[in-house]
């Protein structure tokens, strides 16, 4: 497993409503080494910001994030070869007309030969039972099929770490179960934010993020209990 380290990491962004920046994440120090790590919290809590730091999609305003010693700012290309990222909405990730073309695109930098690139793309699609859908328009696919296409495109380049930002949010029950079983069979280290608390309970370690801070870090059952308590405390009395 990779060792992913956060050292006093904060992220702040400028806002139009005033001179003071808005803090999205504050003073996070962590070492992530487990095989399956979940991140849970309310919308706007900072979960996505934390995940996007892992492969340089977001840069720290202060502090540093490293993956096996490689800094996500200074060595972003090396980090992105190691860390694959899957977005909540696969349509924001699938940029080509068909799944086959999208997987081949992800391989273009590492595989120059077109015949070999096509062979590897087909192998990646076949791994997820998608070869029969390879030449369909991505707009003709179901939500689950699109999510698996996006996953196949990311995994085609064989990253050692897979980061997923709420991958089951747009899926129905059948496709959530398909995604869950697919992820369970992967060898990659997985770091995933989710609102699916049943899925969170299957992780080895779970972080709870609230108002830009990691307020709990530990076992999945205790983390879910903490998140439920935080959610209940924010509800207005009827």
C-alpha positions in Angstrom: 0.0 0.0 0.0 1.1 3.6 -0.7 1.7 5.9 2.2 -0.2 9.2 1.7 0.8 11.9 4.1 -0.9 15.2 4.9 1.1 17.6 7.0 -0.7 20.6 8.4 -2.7 21.0 5.2 -5.2 23.9 4.7 -7.1 25.0 1.6 -8.6 28.5 1.3 -10.1 30.2 -1.7 -11.0 33.8 -2.5 -14.7 34.7 -2.4 -16.7 37.5 -3.9 -18.5 38.3 -0.7 -15.6 39.8 1.1 -11.8 40.2 1.4 -11.3 37.2 3.7 -10.8 33.9 1.9 -13.1 30.9 2.6 -11.4 28.0 4.3 -12.4 24.7 2.7 -10.0 22.5 4.8 -8.1 23.4 7.9 -5.0 22.0 9.5 -5.2 18.3 8.4 -2.3 16.0 9.4 -2.8 12.3 8.5 -0.9 9.3 7.3 -3.1 7.0 5.1 -1.8 3.5 4.7 -4.8 1.2 4.9 -6.2 -0.7 1.9 -9.7 0.7 2.1 -10.3 4.1 3.5 -13.7 5.9 3.6 -14.4 9.6 4.0 -17.9 10.6 5.2 -19.5 14.0 6.1 -22.2 16.3 5.0 -22.3 18.1 1.7 -19.9 21.0 1.8 -17.9 19.6 4.7 -14.7 19.4 2.7 -14.7 15.7 1.6 -14.2 16.4 -2.0 -11.4 19.0 -1.3 -9.6 16.4 0.8 -9.8 13.8 -2.0 -8.8 16.2 -4.7 -5.6 17.0 -2.8 -4.5 13.4 -3.3 -3.6 13.8 -7.0 -3.0 17.5 -7.3 -6.5 18.5 -8.6 -6.5 20.9 -5.6 -3.3 22.4 -4.2 -2.8 23.2 -0.5 -2.8 26.8 0.5 -0.4 25.7 3.3 1.2 22.5 4.3 2.0 19.5 2.0 0.5 16.3 0.7 2.8 13.5 -0.5 2.3 10.1 -2.0 5.2 7.7 -1.2 7.3 10.8 -0.7 6.3 12.5 -4.0 4.8 16.0 -3.4 1.5 16.5 -5.1 2.5 20.0 -6.3 6.1 19.6 -7.2 5.8 16.1 -8.6 2.2 16.1 -9.8 2.9 14.0 -12.9 4.5 11.3 -10.9 1.7 11.4 -8.4 -1.0 11.2 -11.1 0.6 8.1 -12.6 0.2 6.5 -9.2 -3.2 7.9 -8.1 -6.3 7.5 -10.3 -9.4 9.7 -9.7 -13.0 8.8 -10.4 -15.5 11.7 -10.2 -19.1 11.5 -8.9 -20.6 12.1 -12.3 -19.0 9.9 -15.0 -20.1 12.3 -17.7 -17.7 14.8 -16.4 -14.9 12.3 -16.9 -15.9 10.4 -20.1 -14.9 13.0 -22.8 -14.9 10.8 -25.9 -18.1 9.6 -27.8 -17.6 5.9 -26.8 -16.1 4.0 -24.0 -13.5 2.3 -26.2 -12.2 5.7 -27.3 -12.1 7.0 -23.8 -10.1 4.1 -22.5 -7.7 4.4 -25.4 -7.3 8.1 -24.7 -6.3 7.3 -21.1 -3.6 5.0 -22.5 -2.3 7.4 -25.2 0.5 8.9 -23.1 1.9 5.5 -21.9 1.3 3.4 -24.9 2.4 4.9 -28.2 1.5 1.9 -30.5 -2.1 2.1 -31.7 -2.6 -1.6 -32.0 -1.2 -2.3 -28.5 -3.3 0.5 -27.2 -6.5 -1.0 -28.6 -5.6 -4.4 -27.2 -5.1 -3.0 -23.7 -8.3 -1.0 -24.0 -10.3 -4.0 -24.9 -8.7 -6.0 -22.0 -9.7 -3.2 -19.6 -13.2 -3.2 -20.9 -13.5 -6.9 -20.8 -12.4 -7.0 -17.2 -15.6 -5.2 -16.2 -17.9 -7.0 -18.8 -18.1 -3.8 -20.9 -16.6 -5.0 -24.2 -20.0 -5.5 -25.7 -20.8 -1.8 -24.9 -17.4 -0.4 -26.1 -18.7 1.2 -29.2 -22.0 2.5 -28.0 -22.5 6.2 -27.3 -21.8 6.9 -23.6 -25.2 8.7 -23.6 -26.9 5.4 -24.4 -25.4 3.7 -21.3 -27.1 3.4 -17.9 -25.6 5.3 -15.0 -23.9 2.2 -13.7 -22.5 1.3 -17.1 -21.1 4.9 -17.4 -19.5 4.7 -13.9 -17.9 1.4 -14.8 -16.6 2.9 -18.1 -15.0 5.7 -16.1 -13.5 3.2 -13.7 -12.2 1.1 -16.6 -10.6 4.2 -18.2 -8.8 5.1 -14.9 -7.7 1.5 -14.1 -6.4 0.9 -17.7 -3.2 2.7 -16.7 -2.9 0.6 -13.5 -2.6 3.2 -10.8 -1.7 1.8 -7.3 -4.2 4.1 -5.6 -7.8 4.7 -6.6 -9.7 7.7 -5.3 -13.4 7.9 -5.8 -15.6 10.9 -5.0 -19.0 9.7 -4.0 -19.2 7.1 -6.9 -22.6 5.7 -5.9 -24.5 9.0 -5.6 -26.1 8.9 -9.0 -26.7 5.1 -9.1 -29.8 3.0 -8.3 -29.7 0.1 -5.9 -28.8 -2.5 -8.5 -25.9 -0.4 -9.9 -24.7 0.5 -6.4 -24.4 -3.2 -5.6 -22.6 -3.8 -8.9 -20.2 -1.0 -8.1 -19.7 -2.3 -4.6 -18.8 -5.8 -5.8 -16.5 -4.4 -8.5 -14.6 -2.3 -6.0 -14.3 -5.2 -3.5 -12.5 -7.2 -6.2 -9.9 -4.6 -7.0 -6.3 -4.9 -5.8 -5.7 -1.1 -5.6 -5.6 0.9 -2.4 -9.0 2.7 -2.3 -9.8 6.0 -0.8 -13.5 6.9 -1.2 -15.9 9.5 0.0 -19.5 8.3 0.2 -23.0 9.0 1.6 -23.7 5.3 1.6 -23.1 4.4 5.2 -23.4 0.6 4.5 -20.5 1.0 2.1 -18.5 3.0 4.7 -18.9 0.2 7.2 -17.0 -2.1 4.8 -13.9 0.1 4.9 -10.8 -0.5 7.1 -10.7 3.1 8.4 -13.1 6.0 8.1 -12.5 9.7 8.4 -15.4 12.0 9.4 -15.1 15.5 7.9 -17.1 18.4 9.4 -16.7 22.1 8.5 -13.3 21.6 6.9 -11.8 19.5 9.7 -11.2 15.8 10.2 -13.2 15.4 13.5 -13.0 11.6 13.7 -10.5 9.1 12.4 -10.9 5.4 13.3 -12.9 2.3 12.9 -15.9 2.3 10.5 -18.6 1.6 13.1 -17.4 4.3 15.5 -17.0 6.7 12.6 -20.6 6.1 11.3 -21.9 6.6 14.9 -20.0 9.9 15.2 -21.3 11.1 11.8 -24.9 10.2 12.8 -24.5 12.1 16.0 -23.2 15.1 14.2 -26.0 15.0 11.7 -28.6 14.7 14.4 -27.2 17.6 16.4 -27.6 19.8 13.4 -31.3 19.1 13.0 -33.8 21.8 14.1 -36.4 20.6 16.7 -39.8 19.9 15.0 
